Amino acid sequence: MINALLRSHRIWAIVAAIVAAPLLPSCTAAPSDIAVNRITVKSVALSHTVHFAPGSTEIEPSEAESLRVFLRNGVARVNSITLVSGASPIDDARRASVGRVLDTLGLPYIIAPAEPTFAADAVNVAVTGEAAVLPSCPNWAAMGPYNPSNGTTSNLGCATRTNLYLMVADPRDLVSGHALTPADADPSVHAVEAYRTGDQKLNPQAPSLGDQGSTGGSGGGTTAGGGNGQ
């Protein structure tokens, strides 16, 4: 009788566990911050005004540097640059002056049709491109200590990505990296190779293998001659 009761209780316990299992919160893997609060890249359209002294057609050094800073920090990847100014001959000369600064930076540009109503002593530089944009942080949209599904918090990764954005020396690196350049060790490797092979193309000061062989041969001949003389 007792065994029958124990068996009955055990069966009911198993049934209750099976029924309650779907209602219990499941354990999931630890959340990843890769997909949330990311530094994103978006298309931007910005403008910068290069000012000129009245009657002057030459860009001031401070204005040229201001333009360089704008192009370096405002847009990570430049897609197009358009120069806009008035319709007078002095405006043409000013556009050319700004264009020379862009040429030194290796940036192509186009000149927009002259605007007769443009009366400022300036050239407007309109730029379209791509820029790295910080996430909207801090992000405490989801609050509360109860998190039975172990879901990702809304502020996850904010501090890390904000710090990265503020510390990077060149914001353009957040959009695209630099092209690979020869490794620093290449000159040293070439010098060692020239020394070992006597390749005068790599190292004009290195004796050729032929010179080394003739020197060694003459030395050997002298030794042999001395031996014969003895």
Secondary structure, DSSP 8 states (H G I E B T S, - for coil): -HHHHHHHHHHHHHHHHHHHGGGS--------SSSSS--EEEEEEEEEEEE--TT--S--HHHHHHHHHHHHHT-SEEEEEEEE--SSHHHHHHHHHHHHHHHHTT---EE----TT--SSEEEEEEEEEEEE----S--SS--S--TT----TTTTHHHHHHHHHH-S-GGGGT--------TTHHHHHHHHHHHH--TTT-TTS--HHHHHHHHHHHHHHHHHHHHH-
